[in-house]
Amino acid sequence: MKIEKSSNPYIPPSTGELSARTPAAKPTETHPPAPGVSVNIGSSNPIHSVESTVASAPSVDAKKVADIKQAISEGRFQINSSAIADSLINDVNDLITADKT
């Protein structure tokens, strides 16, 4: 099979032709704020309370980590696979339910 040059090459439409074909923006569409415009979310917003709670919480409980390491080294750390599976299933169900709203 031989591919030859076409005698009618594709020429993209000019900018004017593109804008004429583009449908007009719907009045319900939202656009991001223009550069230099600030958006202020009030302090009563639930996001602020979550941010402050997360910021004040320690990222790692060092005592709990040390206790788990000690239990593992002594061979007394037991994993409850049923509890882990139940928790994973509950988390997935929560995500599915939250996604539908």
Backbone as XML, in Angstrom:
<?xml version="1.0"?>
<chain id="A" units="angstrom">
  <residue number="1" name="MET">
    <atom name="N" x="0.847" y="-1.176" z="0.000"/>
    <atom name="CA" x="0.000" y="0.000" z="0.000"/>
    <atom name="C" x="0.884" y="1.227" z="0.000"/>
  </residue>
  <residue number="2" name="LYS">
    <atom name="N" x="0.609" y="2.156" z="-0.861"/>
    <atom name="CA" x="1.409" y="3.362" z="-0.976"/>
    <atom name="C" x="0.563" y="4.558" z="-0.575"/>
  </residue>
  <residue number="3" name="ILE">
    <atom name="N" x="1.134" y="5.402" z="0.269"/>
    <atom name="CA" x="0.430" y="6.617" z="0.690"/>
    <atom name="C" x="1.059" y="7.770" z="-0.055"/>
  </residue>
  <residue number="4" name="GLU">
    <atom name="N" x="0.246" y="8.475" z="-0.793"/>
    <atom name="CA" x="0.742" y="9.594" z="-1.580"/>
    <atom name="C" x="0.281" y="10.908" z="-0.982"/>
  </residue>
  <residue number="5" name="LYS">
    <atom name="N" x="0.981" y="11.977" z="-1.327"/>
    <atom name="CA" x="0.585" y="13.301" z="-0.891"/>
    <atom name="C" x="-0.765" y="13.645" z="-1.494"/>
  </residue>
  <residue number="6" name="SER">
    <atom name="N" x="-1.585" y="14.236" z="-0.697"/>
    <atom name="CA" x="-2.896" y="14.651" z="-1.180"/>
    <atom name="C" x="-2.749" y="15.945" z="-1.958"/>
  </residue>
  <residue number="7" name="SER">
    <atom name="N" x="-3.509" y="16.071" z="-3.017"/>
    <atom name="CA" x="-3.461" y="17.309" z="-3.791"/>
    <atom name="C" x="-4.260" y="18.410" z="-3.108"/>
  </residue>
  <residue number="8" name="ASN">
    <atom name="N" x="-5.094" y="18.037" z="-2.125"/>
    <atom name="CA" x="-5.886" y="19.019" z="-1.361"/>
    <atom name="C" x="-5.513" y="18.938" z="0.116"/>
  </residue>
  <residue number="9" name="PRO">
    <atom name="N" x="-4.449" y="19.599" z="0.536"/>
    <atom name="CA" x="-4.045" y="19.517" z="1.940"/>
    <atom name="C" x="-5.078" y="20.192" z="2.840"/>
  </residue>
  <residue number="10" name="TYR">
    <atom name="N" x="-5.126" y="19.738" z="4.088"/>
    <atom name="CA" x="-6.054" y="20.317" z="5.062"/>
    <atom name="C" x="-5.552" y="21.688" z="5.469"/>
  </residue>
  <residue number="11" name="ILE">
    <atom name="N" x="-6.412" y="22.672" z="5.403"/>
    <atom name="CA" x="-6.089" y="24.032" z="5.832"/>
    <atom name="C" x="-7.044" y="24.366" z="6.968"/>
  </residue>
  <residue number="12" name="PRO">
    <atom name="N" x="-6.521" y="24.615" z="8.160"/>
    <atom name="CA" x="-7.408" y="24.898" z="9.292"/>
    <atom name="C" x="-8.168" y="26.192" z="9.075"/>
  </residue>
  <residue number="13" name="PRO">
    <atom name="N" x="-9.384" y="26.285" z="9.630"/>
    <atom name="CA" x="-10.179" y="27.500" z="9.464"/>
    <atom name="C" x="-9.524" y="28.674" z="10.163"/>
  </residue>
  <residue number="14" name="SER">
    <atom name="N" x="-9.817" y="29.860" z="9.692"/>
    <atom name="CA" x="-9.254" y="31.060" z="10.318"/>
    <atom name="C" x="-9.948" y="31.293" z="11.659"/>
  </residue>
  <residue number="15" name="THR">
    <atom name="N" x="-9.362" y="32.181" z="12.458"/>
    <atom name="CA" x="-9.909" y="32.462" z="13.791"/>
    <atom name="C" x="-11.342" y="32.955" z="13.708"/>
  </residue>
  <residue number="16" name="GLY">
    <atom name="N" x="-11.648" y="33.765" z="12.747"/>
    <atom name="CA" x="-13.012" y="34.280" z="12.591"/>
    <atom name="C" x="-14.008" y="33.176" z="12.335"/>
  </residue>
  <residue number="17" name="GLU">
    <atom name="N" x="-13.624" y="32.198" z="11.526"/>
    <atom name="CA" x="-14.515" y="31.077" z="11.246"/>
    <atom name="C" x="-14.738" y="30.240" z="12.493"/>
  </residue>
  <residue number="18" name="LEU">
    <atom name="N" x="-13.695" y="30.074" z="13.325"/>
    <atom name="CA" x="-13.845" y="29.292" z="14.548"/>
    <atom name="C" x="-14.811" y="29.961" z="15.506"/>
  </residue>
  <residue number="19" name="SER">
    <atom name="N" x="-14.680" y="31.267" z="15.699"/>
    <atom name="CA" x="-15.564" y="31.944" z="16.635"/>
    <atom name="C" x="-16.994" y="31.954" z="16.128"/>
  </residue>
  <residue number="20" name="ALA">
    <atom name="N" x="-17.188" y="31.952" z="14.823"/>
    <atom name="CA" x="-18.542" y="31.922" z="14.279"/>
    <atom name="C" x="-19.190" y="30.568" z="14.531"/>
  </residue>
  <residue number="21" name="ARG">
    <atom name="N" x="-18.384" y="29.496" z="14.595"/>
    <atom name="CA" x="-18.925" y="28.162" z="14.828"/>
    <atom name="C" x="-19.114" y="27.840" z="16.305"/>
  </residue>
  <residue number="22" name="THR">
    <atom name="N" x="-18.411" y="28.530" z="17.172"/>
    <atom name="CA" x="-18.474" y="28.252" z="18.602"/>
    <atom name="C" x="-19.790" y="28.769" z="19.162"/>
  </residue>
  <residue number="23" name="PRO">
    <atom name="N" x="-20.552" y="27.909" z="19.880"/>
    <atom name="CA" x="-21.815" y="28.381" z="20.440"/>
    <atom name="C" x="-21.573" y="29.443" z="21.493"/>
  </residue>
  <residue number="24" name="ALA">
    <atom name="N" x="-22.529" y="30.331" z="21.632"/>
    <atom name="CA" x="-22.410" y="31.405" z="22.609"/>
    <atom name="C" x="-22.394" y="30.828" z="24.016"/>
  </residue>
  <residue number="25" name="ALA">
    <atom name="N" x="-21.704" y="31.520" z="24.921"/>
    <atom name="CA" x="-21.624" y="31.054" z="26.301"/>
    <atom name="C" x="-22.999" y="31.091" z="26.941"/>
  </residue>
  <residue number="26" name="LYS">
    <atom name="N" x="-23.286" y="30.085" z="27.722"/>
    <atom name="CA" x="-24.566" y="30.015" z="28.409"/>
    <atom name="C" x="-24.539" y="30.997" z="29.575"/>
  </residue>
  <residue number="27" name="PRO">
    <atom name="N" x="-25.635" y="31.671" z="29.861"/>
    <atom name="CA" x="-25.636" y="32.637" z="30.956"/>
    <atom name="C" x="-25.426" y="31.990" z="32.329"/>
  </residue>
  <residue number="28" name="THR">
    <atom name="N" x="-25.658" y="30.674" z="32.467"/>
    <atom name="CA" x="-25.496" y="30.023" z="33.761"/>
    <atom name="C" x="-24.067" y="29.573" z="34.021"/>
  </residue>
  <residue number="29" name="GLU">
    <atom name="N" x="-23.181" y="29.690" z="33.045"/>
    <atom name="CA" x="-21.802" y="29.266" z="33.247"/>
    <atom name="C" x="-21.104" y="30.193" z="34.225"/>
  </residue>
  <residue number="30" name="THR">
    <atom name="N" x="-20.234" y="29.619" z="35.050"/>
    <atom name="CA" x="-19.451" y="30.438" z="35.961"/>
    <atom name="C" x="-18.021" y="30.497" z="35.461"/>
  </residue>
  <residue number="31" name="HIS">
    <atom name="N" x="-17.386" y="31.577" z="35.723"/>
    <atom name="CA" x="-16.011" y="31.784" z="35.273"/>
    <atom name="C" x="-15.151" y="32.101" z="36.483"/>
  </residue>
  <residue number="32" name="PRO">
    <atom name="N" x="-13.880" y="31.728" z="36.446"/>
    <atom name="CA" x="-13.004" y="32.049" z="37.572"/>
    <atom name="C" x="-12.842" y="33.557" z="37.686"/>
  </residue>
  <residue number="33" name="PRO">
    <atom name="N" x="-12.534" y="34.048" z="38.887"/>
    <atom name="CA" x="-12.372" y="35.487" z="39.050"/>
    <atom name="C" x="-11.219" y="36.009" z="38.199"/>
  </residue>
  <residue number="34" name="ALA">
    <atom name="N" x="-11.356" y="37.238" z="37.774"/>
    <atom name="CA" x="-10.318" y="37.876" z="36.961"/>
    <atom name="C" x="-9.056" y="38.045" z="37.799"/>
  </residue>
  <residue number="35" name="PRO">
    <atom name="N" x="-7.899" y="38.102" z="37.156"/>
    <atom name="CA" x="-6.652" y="38.314" z="37.899"/>
    <atom name="C" x="-6.746" y="39.569" z="38.748"/>
  </residue>
  <residue number="36" name="GLY">
    <atom name="N" x="-6.247" y="39.500" z="39.959"/>
    <atom name="CA" x="-6.269" y="40.636" z="40.859"/>
    <atom name="C" x="-7.523" y="40.698" z="41.709"/>
  </residue>
  <residue number="37" name="VAL">
    <atom name="N" x="-8.501" y="39.847" z="41.459"/>
    <atom name="CA" x="-9.724" y="39.828" z="42.244"/>
    <atom name="C" x="-9.539" y="38.831" z="43.376"/>
  </residue>
  <residue number="38" name="SER">
    <atom name="N" x="-9.838" y="39.240" z="44.594"/>
    <atom name="CA" x="-9.680" y="38.327" z="45.719"/>
    <atom name="C" x="-11.027" y="37.756" z="46.130"/>
  </residue>
  <residue number="39" name="VAL">
    <atom name="N" x="-10.988" y="36.547" z="46.632"/>
    <atom name="CA" x="-12.184" y="35.880" z="47.118"/>
    <atom name="C" x="-11.978" y="35.625" z="48.597"/>
  </residue>
  <residue number="40" name="ASN">
    <atom name="N" x="-12.934" y="36.026" z="49.420"/>
    <atom name="CA" x="-12.803" y="35.878" z="50.851"/>
    <atom name="C" x="-13.882" y="34.932" z="51.355"/>
  </residue>
  <residue number="41" name="ILE">
    <atom name="N" x="-13.470" y="33.867" z="52.038"/>
    <atom name="CA" x="-14.409" y="32.943" z="52.648"/>
    <atom name="C" x="-14.471" y="33.307" z="54.120"/>
  </residue>
  <residue number="42" name="GLY">
    <atom name="N" x="-15.646" y="33.609" z="54.595"/>
    <atom name="CA" x="-15.813" y="34.050" z="55.976"/>
    <atom name="C" x="-15.359" y="33.021" z="56.987"/>
  </residue>
  <residue number="43" name="SER">
    <atom name="N" x="-15.067" y="33.471" z="58.205"/>
    <atom name="CA" x="-14.566" y="32.572" z="59.242"/>
    <atom name="C" x="-15.647" y="31.630" z="59.758"/>
  </residue>
  <residue number="44" name="SER">
    <atom name="N" x="-16.916" y="31.887" z="59.434"/>
    <atom name="CA" x="-17.987" y="30.994" z="59.874"/>
    <atom name="C" x="-18.082" y="29.755" z="58.992"/>
  </residue>
  <residue number="45" name="ASN">
    <atom name="N" x="-17.303" y="29.714" z="57.921"/>
    <atom name="CA" x="-17.327" y="28.582" z="57.003"/>
    <atom name="C" x="-16.802" y="27.333" z="57.703"/>
  </residue>
  <residue number="46" name="PRO">
    <atom name="N" x="-17.462" y="26.175" z="57.523"/>
    <atom name="CA" x="-17.004" y="24.938" z="58.176"/>
    <atom name="C" x="-15.590" y="24.533" z="57.796"/>
  </residue>
  <residue number="47" name="ILE">
    <atom name="N" x="-15.117" y="24.995" z="56.657"/>
    <atom name="CA" x="-13.756" y="24.656" z="56.234"/>
    <atom name="C" x="-12.743" y="25.173" z="57.248"/>
  </residue>
  <residue number="48" name="HIS">
    <atom name="N" x="-12.990" y="26.367" z="57.779"/>
    <atom name="CA" x="-12.043" y="26.943" z="58.735"/>
    <atom name="C" x="-11.957" y="26.115" z="60.013"/>
  </residue>
  <residue number="49" name="SER">
    <atom name="N" x="-13.073" y="25.597" z="60.492"/>
    <atom name="CA" x="-13.024" y="24.797" z="61.715"/>
    <atom name="C" x="-12.292" y="23.480" z="61.473"/>
  </residue>
  <residue number="50" name="VAL">
    <atom name="N" x="-12.488" y="22.894" z="60.299"/>
    <atom name="CA" x="-11.783" y="21.656" z="59.965"/>
    <atom name="C" x="-10.290" y="21.929" z="59.847"/>
  </residue>
  <residue number="51" name="GLU">
    <atom name="N" x="-9.929" y="23.026" z="59.178"/>
    <atom name="CA" x="-8.510" y="23.367" z="59.019"/>
    <atom name="C" x="-7.844" y="23.563" z="60.373"/>
  </residue>
  <residue number="52" name="SER">
    <atom name="N" x="-8.506" y="24.259" z="61.292"/>
    <atom name="CA" x="-7.890" y="24.504" z="62.597"/>
    <atom name="C" x="-7.775" y="23.216" z="63.400"/>
  </residue>
  <residue number="53" name="THR">
    <atom name="N" x="-8.765" y="22.314" z="63.275"/>
    <atom name="CA" x="-8.695" y="21.031" z="63.973"/>
    <atom name="C" x="-7.547" y="20.197" z="63.444"/>
  </residue>
  <residue number="54" name="VAL">
    <atom name="N" x="-7.406" y="20.141" z="62.134"/>
    <atom name="CA" x="-6.328" y="19.355" z="61.527"/>
    <atom name="C" x="-4.973" y="19.957" z="61.864"/>
  </residue>
  <residue number="55" name="ALA">
    <atom name="N" x="-4.886" y="21.272" z="61.845"/>
    <atom name="CA" x="-3.608" y="21.930" z="62.124"/>
    <atom name="C" x="-3.153" y="21.687" z="63.565"/>
  </residue>
  <residue number="56" name="SER">
    <atom name="N" x="-4.101" y="21.581" z="64.497"/>
    <atom name="CA" x="-3.717" y="21.409" z="65.895"/>
    <atom name="C" x="-3.488" y="19.948" z="66.271"/>
  </residue>
  <residue number="57" name="ALA">
    <atom name="N" x="-3.945" y="19.027" z="65.434"/>
    <atom name="CA" x="-3.776" y="17.599" z="65.735"/>
    <atom name="C" x="-2.362" y="17.145" z="65.377"/>
  </residue>
  <residue number="58" name="PRO">
    <atom name="N" x="-1.774" y="16.305" z="66.217"/>
    <atom name="CA" x="-0.446" y="15.790" z="65.874"/>
    <atom name="C" x="-0.553" y="14.852" z="64.677"/>
  </residue>
  <residue number="59" name="SER">
    <atom name="N" x="0.450" y="14.893" z="63.808"/>
    <atom name="CA" x="0.398" y="14.064" z="62.608"/>
    <atom name="C" x="0.652" y="12.593" z="62.926"/>
  </residue>
  <residue number="60" name="VAL">
    <atom name="N" x="1.434" y="12.318" z="63.972"/>
    <atom name="CA" x="1.743" y="10.948" z="64.354"/>
    <atom name="C" x="1.709" y="10.853" z="65.875"/>
  </residue>
  <residue number="61" name="ASP">
    <atom name="N" x="1.052" y="9.816" z="66.381"/>
    <atom name="CA" x="1.038" y="9.565" z="67.817"/>
    <atom name="C" x="2.276" y="8.723" z="68.145"/>
  </residue>
  <residue number="62" name="ALA">
    <atom name="N" x="3.333" y="9.379" z="68.583"/>
    <atom name="CA" x="4.619" y="8.724" z="68.801"/>
    <atom name="C" x="4.521" y="7.608" z="69.834"/>
  </residue>
  <residue number="63" name="LYS">
    <atom name="N" x="3.714" y="7.785" z="70.890"/>
    <atom name="CA" x="3.585" y="6.758" z="71.917"/>
    <atom name="C" x="2.916" y="5.511" z="71.351"/>
  </residue>
  <residue number="64" name="LYS">
    <atom name="N" x="1.894" y="5.711" z="70.537"/>
    <atom name="CA" x="1.196" y="4.565" z="69.942"/>
    <atom name="C" x="2.138" y="3.809" z="68.995"/>
  </residue>
  <residue number="65" name="VAL">
    <atom name="N" x="2.924" y="4.538" z="68.212"/>
    <atom name="CA" x="3.885" y="3.900" z="67.301"/>
    <atom name="C" x="4.900" y="3.085" z="68.097"/>
  </residue>
  <residue number="66" name="ALA">
    <atom name="N" x="5.391" y="3.648" z="69.195"/>
    <atom name="CA" x="6.364" y="2.943" z="70.024"/>
    <atom name="C" x="5.743" y="1.684" z="70.633"/>
  </residue>
  <residue number="67" name="ASP">
    <atom name="N" x="4.483" y="1.782" z="71.081"/>
    <atom name="CA" x="3.797" y="0.619" z="71.659"/>
    <atom name="C" x="3.627" y="-0.490" z="70.623"/>
  </residue>
  <residue number="68" name="ILE">
    <atom name="N" x="3.261" y="-0.118" z="69.399"/>
    <atom name="CA" x="3.076" y="-1.114" z="68.335"/>
    <atom name="C" x="4.408" y="-1.765" z="67.974"/>
  </residue>
  <residue number="69" name="LYS">
    <atom name="N" x="5.472" y="-0.972" z="67.884"/>
    <atom name="CA" x="6.800" y="-1.531" z="67.594"/>
    <atom name="C" x="7.211" y="-2.527" z="68.668"/>
  </residue>
  <residue number="70" name="GLN">
    <atom name="N" x="6.964" y="-2.177" z="69.918"/>
    <atom name="CA" x="7.320" y="-3.052" z="71.034"/>
    <atom name="C" x="6.522" y="-4.357" z="70.958"/>
  </residue>
  <residue number="71" name="ALA">
    <atom name="N" x="5.219" y="-4.256" z="70.667"/>
    <atom name="CA" x="4.371" y="-5.444" z="70.573"/>
    <atom name="C" x="4.809" y="-6.345" z="69.420"/>
  </residue>
  <residue number="72" name="ILE">
    <atom name="N" x="5.191" y="-5.740" z="68.302"/>
    <atom name="CA" x="5.668" y="-6.533" z="67.158"/>
    <atom name="C" x="6.953" y="-7.259" z="67.525"/>
  </residue>
  <residue number="73" name="SER">
    <atom name="N" x="7.884" y="-6.548" z="68.151"/>
    <atom name="CA" x="9.169" y="-7.173" z="68.489"/>
    <atom name="C" x="9.010" y="-8.281" z="69.518"/>
  </residue>
  <residue number="74" name="GLU">
    <atom name="N" x="7.995" y="-8.185" z="70.365"/>
    <atom name="CA" x="7.749" y="-9.216" z="71.376"/>
    <atom name="C" x="6.842" y="-10.330" z="70.859"/>
  </residue>
  <residue number="75" name="GLY">
    <atom name="N" x="6.316" y="-10.182" z="69.626"/>
    <atom name="CA" x="5.469" y="-11.200" z="69.035"/>
    <atom name="C" x="4.051" y="-11.233" z="69.582"/>
  </residue>
  <residue number="76" name="ARG">
    <atom name="N" x="3.603" y="-10.181" z="70.225"/>
    <atom name="CA" x="2.253" y="-10.165" z="70.777"/>
    <atom name="C" x="1.293" y="-9.247" z="70.020"/>
  </residue>
  <residue number="77" name="PHE">
    <atom name="N" x="1.736" y="-8.720" z="68.896"/>
    <atom name="CA" x="0.869" y="-7.864" z="68.070"/>
    <atom name="C" x="0.008" y="-8.748" z="67.188"/>
  </residue>
  <residue number="78" name="GLN">
    <atom name="N" x="-1.312" y="-8.623" z="67.322"/>
    <atom name="CA" x="-2.225" y="-9.431" z="66.529"/>
    <atom name="C" x="-3.057" y="-8.531" z="65.624"/>
  </residue>
  <residue number="79" name="ILE">
    <atom name="N" x="-3.258" y="-8.985" z="64.407"/>
    <atom name="CA" x="-4.044" y="-8.228" z="63.434"/>
    <atom name="C" x="-5.424" y="-8.854" z="63.340"/>
  </residue>
  <residue number="80" name="ASN">
    <atom name="N" x="-6.445" y="-8.022" z="63.480"/>
    <atom name="CA" x="-7.825" y="-8.473" z="63.363"/>
    <atom name="C" x="-8.280" y="-8.190" z="61.932"/>
  </residue>
  <residue number="81" name="SER">
    <atom name="N" x="-8.101" y="-9.164" z="61.052"/>
    <atom name="CA" x="-8.411" y="-8.954" z="59.637"/>
    <atom name="C" x="-9.899" y="-8.689" z="59.403"/>
  </residue>
  <residue number="82" name="SER">
    <atom name="N" x="-10.764" y="-9.252" z="60.216"/>
    <atom name="CA" x="-12.211" y="-8.993" z="60.065"/>
    <atom name="C" x="-12.535" y="-7.528" z="60.344"/>
  </residue>
  <residue number="83" name="ALA">
    <atom name="N" x="-11.925" y="-6.968" z="61.381"/>
    <atom name="CA" x="-12.165" y="-5.556" z="61.711"/>
    <atom name="C" x="-11.632" y="-4.650" z="60.607"/>
  </residue>
  <residue number="84" name="ILE">
    <atom name="N" x="-10.474" y="-4.999" z="60.048"/>
    <atom name="CA" x="-9.904" y="-4.203" z="58.957"/>
    <atom name="C" x="-10.806" y="-4.268" z="57.727"/>
  </residue>
  <residue number="85" name="ALA">
    <atom name="N" x="-11.261" y="-5.463" z="57.378"/>
    <atom name="CA" x="-12.142" y="-5.621" z="56.215"/>
    <atom name="C" x="-13.446" y="-4.865" z="56.416"/>
  </residue>
  <residue number="86" name="ASP">
    <atom name="N" x="-14.038" y="-4.974" z="57.603"/>
    <atom name="CA" x="-15.284" y="-4.254" z="57.889"/>
    <atom name="C" x="-15.087" y="-2.743" z="57.769"/>
  </residue>
  <residue number="87" name="SER">
    <atom name="N" x="-13.973" y="-2.261" z="58.281"/>
    <atom name="CA" x="-13.684" y="-0.827" z="58.210"/>
    <atom name="C" x="-13.498" y="-0.363" z="56.767"/>
  </residue>
  <residue number="88" name="LEU">
    <atom name="N" x="-12.800" y="-1.166" z="55.965"/>
    <atom name="CA" x="-12.614" y="-0.817" z="54.550"/>
    <atom name="C" x="-13.950" y="-0.777" z="53.810"/>
  </residue>
  <residue number="89" name="ILE">
    <atom name="N" x="-14.797" y="-1.752" z="54.073"/>
    <atom name="CA" x="-16.115" y="-1.784" z="53.431"/>
    <atom name="C" x="-16.947" y="-0.576" z="53.849"/>
  </residue>
  <residue number="90" name="ASN">
    <atom name="N" x="-16.906" y="-0.230" z="55.122"/>
    <atom name="CA" x="-17.642" y="0.948" z="55.592"/>
    <atom name="C" x="-17.120" y="2.222" z="54.947"/>
  </residue>
  <residue number="91" name="ASP">
    <atom name="N" x="-15.796" y="2.346" z="54.821"/>
    <atom name="CA" x="-15.214" y="3.528" z="54.181"/>
    <atom name="C" x="-15.646" y="3.640" z="52.720"/>
  </residue>
  <residue number="92" name="VAL">
    <atom name="N" x="-15.644" y="2.526" z="52.009"/>
    <atom name="CA" x="-16.063" y="2.537" z="50.606"/>
    <atom name="C" x="-17.543" y="2.903" z="50.497"/>
  </residue>
  <residue number="93" name="ASN">
    <atom name="N" x="-18.373" y="2.329" z="51.366"/>
    <atom name="CA" x="-19.800" y="2.678" z="51.361"/>
    <atom name="C" x="-20.001" y="4.163" z="51.633"/>
  </residue>
  <residue number="94" name="ASP">
    <atom name="N" x="-19.234" y="4.724" z="52.559"/>
    <atom name="CA" x="-19.327" y="6.160" z="52.850"/>
    <atom name="C" x="-18.940" y="6.986" z="51.636"/>
  </residue>
  <residue number="95" name="LEU">
    <atom name="N" x="-17.876" y="6.575" z="50.940"/>
    <atom name="CA" x="-17.437" y="7.304" z="49.749"/>
    <atom name="C" x="-18.483" y="7.236" z="48.654"/>
  </residue>
  <residue number="96" name="ILE">
    <atom name="N" x="-19.085" y="6.065" z="48.472"/>
    <atom name="CA" x="-20.120" y="5.915" z="47.438"/>
    <atom name="C" x="-21.329" y="6.768" z="47.767"/>
  </residue>
  <residue number="97" name="THR">
    <atom name="N" x="-21.743" y="6.752" z="49.025"/>
    <atom name="CA" x="-22.901" y="7.542" z="49.456"/>
    <atom name="C" x="-22.608" y="9.032" z="49.305"/>
  </residue>
  <residue number="98" name="ALA">
    <atom name="N" x="-21.414" y="9.475" z="49.688"/>
    <atom name="CA" x="-21.058" y="10.891" z="49.586"/>
    <atom name="C" x="-20.972" y="11.326" z="48.139"/>
  </residue>
  <residue number="99" name="ASP">
    <atom name="N" x="-20.565" y="10.434" z="47.252"/>
    <atom name="CA" x="-20.421" y="10.760" z="45.833"/>
    <atom name="C" x="-21.777" y="10.989" z="45.169"/>
  </residue>
  <residue number="100" name="LYS">
    <atom name="N" x="-22.829" y="10.358" z="45.684"/>
    <atom name="CA" x="-24.170" y="10.473" z="45.100"/>
    <atom name="C" x="-24.852" y="11.783" z="45.456"/>
  </residue>
  <residue number="101" name="THR">
    <atom name="N" x="-24.379" y="12.458" z="46.503"/>
    <atom name="CA" x="-25.023" y="13.702" z="46.921"/>
    <atom name="C" x="-24.457" y="14.903" z="46.256"/>
  </residue>
</chain>
